[in-house]
Amino acid sequence: MLETSARLLKLLSLLQTPREWSGTELAGRLDVSTRTVRNDVERLRNLGYPVHATRGAVGGYRLGAGANLPPLLLDDDEAVAVAVGLRTAAAGSIAGVEDTSLRALAKVEQVLPVRLRRRVNALQTYTVAVPAQRRGPEVDPQVLTTLAAACRDHERIRFDYRAHDGTATRRDAEPYRLVNWGRKWYLVAYDVERGDWRTFRVDRIEPRTPGGPRFAPRPLPAEDLAAYVSRGVSTATWHYRARIVVRAPADVIAQRLPATAGSVEVIDEQTCAVTTGADTAESMAMWIGLLDADFTVQDAPELSAALRRLADRYRRAAG
């Protein structure tokens, strides 16, 4: 009986990998006959595990999604990765996830063998985290799942939105993607009333019911949505903007300029234009200096004045 139970657990562990196993493969792994494999599969089904079987030369067995979560059988590295991941999630920015992660972590650590518990505890004891300057906004997990489902099903959403200045508006939008940047979540959506793409902070969204009708998906505003969001969020806070012509190839400057600091436009093989901005003209001047190339400022008197002040300061420092 003990041998059969151990074999069933090993079979269940194999079936939990994301692939299909032929009866012959499973028999070889378990060192039994294919008939025994069929009998063991039937035992798992009687225990409530949805083991699916397909016929044919490329057929096999795989574990499907059932009504209940089966016991997860993890190897040593997988168990350590889960424990470390849960510790990290306990400091997350999604409301409620911290407590849930701690409860799950307690269950995992309770059944960890001593050798693995020592590895996890050593990582926790001898790791020092740099504290964030401020805690990120908390996001309601129900809102996240509602938005994700609307993205998946191509359903319009209606919601109240609170801007950074506290202004409240009501929006009707087509949701496409959720973007996680640091400790903040953003929704990339097409604002129907404004007829343009918008990026919304998820913690400022209050969904309204019922939702809207289904919509035909549009081409996304950019291939790299992470860069699109980071650039849009950064430029929204700029107080000073400028366009400069840089005497260097665009691909070279693009590697030196962070996506959040501006955009690069090709003029010719040896020249490009950079549109950039910052909270202050002095900050913008320092950024441009880091490009390490000659440039010309176009119609930005505040930037020109900041560059002259910076040049004088550096000249004095150089003696």
N, C-alpha and C positions, 0 to 999 in steps of 0.2 A: 504493500500500500504506500509506504514511504517513497519507494522508487517511482511508482506511478505518479505521485503528487509532485515529486521533484521534476519528473519529465514534463508534466503539464505546465509547470511554471517556466521551464526552459522553452517549451513550445510557445507559450504566451509571449515570452520575451522576444523570440524570433519574429513572431507575427506583428509585434509592435513597431518594427522597422518599416519605413515607407516604401515597400516593394511587395511583389507577389512571389511566393515560394512554391515551387513545384513539390509534389508529394515525394519525388525522389530526393530532392535537395533536403527537405526536412528529415527524411528517413536517414540520410547520411549524417546530418548534424546530430541527430538524436541517437544514432546507432541502433535503429529498430527497422522493422519492415514497413513498407508503404501501407499495409493493412493496419498496422498499429497506429500509424499516423492518422488514418481515417477514423479509427476508433477514438483517438485522443481528441481530434477535432470535434467529434460528436459530443464528447464529454464537456468540452469547453462551451459548446452551444447550449447544452443542458444547464450549465452554470450561468447562462445569460450573456455570454460573450458572442457578438455577431461576427462569426467567421464566415466570410464569403468565399465561394469556390467557383471558378470558371473552368469550363471544359476546353479541350483542344490542345494542340501542340504547344501553344504559348499560354495555356491556362495555369492556374495555381490557386493558392490560398492567400488571403489577406484579411486583416482585422478591420472591420468597419466601425462606424460610430454607433454606439448604442445608447440606451436610455441612462445608463450609469457609467461612471468613470471606472475603468478596470484598474487593478493595482499596477503601477508603473514599475517595471523592473529595470534598474539602471546599473550600468557598469561603474567602476570607481570614478573615472574622469567625469562621466555624466552626472553622478551624484554630487561631486564637488562643484561642478558648474552650476547646478540647480541651486545649491545652498548659497553660493556666492551671488548668483543673480537675485535671489530673494532678499539677501542683505542689501543689495543695491536698490532694489525696488522699494524697500522700507523707507528710503529717503526720497521717494519720488514726489512728483507734483500733482498726481491725480488723487483727488480726495477719496479717502477710504482705502486706498491701496496699501498704505503703510501698515494699518492694523491687520489687513488680510494677509499681507506678505509675512508679517511676524508670526501669525498663527500657522501658516503653511511651513515657515522655516522651523518652528518648534517641532512640528510633526516629522519633518525630514531629519532634523538633527537627533531626534529621539531614537530613530531606527538606524542611524549611521553606525557602521562598525567603528571601533575605537580608532583604528589607523586613519580612517577618513575624517573623523571628527577632529583629530589632532591637526590634520592638514587645513581644515576650514578654520579652526580656532587660531592657528598660527597666522593665517592670512589676515584674519581680523585684528589680532593683537599687534602685529608688526606692520600694519598699513596705516598711514596717516593721511586723512583726507583734508584737502584744502577747503575750508568752509566758504560757501558762497557769500558774496557781499550782502545779498538780501535773498530772502526766500521767494521762489517763484510763485506765481498765482496758481491757486488750486483749481482743478478742472473737475467737474462732475462727471464720473464715469458713465452715467446714464446719457448725458449729452453727447459724449464721445461716441458711444455705441449707436445712438440715434443718427448722428451725422454720418458715421461710417456706413450704416445701412442705407441711408439716402443716397450716398455716393455709389454704393453697389447697385442699387435698384434704379438709378437714374430718376429719382423723384425730387421734385421741387420742394424746397423748405421755406417756411415763413417763420420769421423770428424777430424778436426785439433785440436791438443792438445798442450797446453803450460805448461811445467813442472814448478816446483817451482824455478828452476834455469834459467828459460827463454827459455830452449831448446824447439823447436817446432818439433812435429812429426805428422804423419798422421796415424790414427788408423782405424781398421775395427773390430767391436766388436758386440757381442750379448748382448743387454741390458736386465737386469733382475729386478733391484729394484733401487729406489731413496731413499736415507737415509738423513734425516735432522738432523744434529748434531750442536746444538747451533745456530750460525748464518751462518753456512756453509751447502751446499748441496753436496752430493756425489752420484755418479752413480756406482753401482756394476755391472760389465759386464765381459763377457768372451772374452779376446783378441784373435781373431782368428789367427793372424800372430804369436803371441808369444806362443799360445797354453796354456794359463794359465789365472786364474782369476786376475782382476785388479780393483782397486778403483780409480775413476777419480773425481776431483773437477769439479763441473758443471760450475762454473764461468770461467773455463779455456777451456771449450769445445766450438768449433765452428762447428756445424753440416754442412755437405756437402750434396747436393742433386744431383742426386736422392739417396734414401736410398738403402740398400741391399735387398736381397731376404729374405723370411721367413726362420726360423730355428726351429728345434726340440728342445724344452727346455731340458736343462741338470739339474741334481740335483744341488741344491744350495751349495755353499762352506761351509755353516754353517747354523744351525737352527736359531740361534740368529744373524741376519745380523747387528743389531745395535752394538752388542759387537764385531763382526767381523770387522766392519769398524773402530770403535774407537780404537781397538787394532792395526789394520794395520796402521792407520794414526799416532798413537803415536810412534810405533816402527820404522817408517820410518825416524824419526828425531833423533834416538839414535846414539850417537857417541861412547858409551861404552856398551858392552854387556857382560853378564856373565851367567854361569849356576852354581847353588848352590844346594847342597843336604841338605834338611831340615828335622830334626828329629821331625816330626809331621805329622798327617794324612793329606792327600791332601785336603779333604773337609774343614778341619779347616783352612788351609792356604789360600784356595781359597776365603773364606769369608773375610780374612784380607787383601788380595791383590787386589787392583782395577784392572779391566780388562785392563786398559790402561798401567798398570805397568809391565805386563808380563803374562806368562802362567804357569800353574801348571800341573805336570805329576806324576801319581801314580807310586811309586816303590814297596811298600808293604803297609800293613795296618798302619804302624807307621812311614813311611818315604815317602818323595816325592821330586821331583826335580823341581826347579823354574828357568825358563829362564827369565831374566829381563835385563833392560838397562836404560840408562839415558844420559843426556847431559854431565854430569861429573861423575867421579868415586865416588866423595864425596856424590853426590845426591843418587847414587845407594846404597852406604853404609848406608845412613840414612834410605832409604826405607826398606832395609833388616832388620835393627834393629827393625823396627816397627812390624815385623812378630812375635816377642816375642817367639822365639824358637831357639834352638841350630842349627847350620848349618856348612857346610864345603864348601869352595870355590874350584871350579874345574878350574884350568888353567886360572886364570884371575889375573895376577900380579898387574895391576893397582888397581883393587878392593882390593886385599890383602893389598897393601900399604895404601890405603885410610882408611881401617878398622883399621890398626895399628895407624895411625895418630888420628883417631877419638877416639880410645880406650885411647890413651895417654891423649888427651884433657879432656875426661870425668873423667879419673882417677885423673888428677890434680884438676878438678872442685870439685870432691868429697873429696879432702883433704887427 
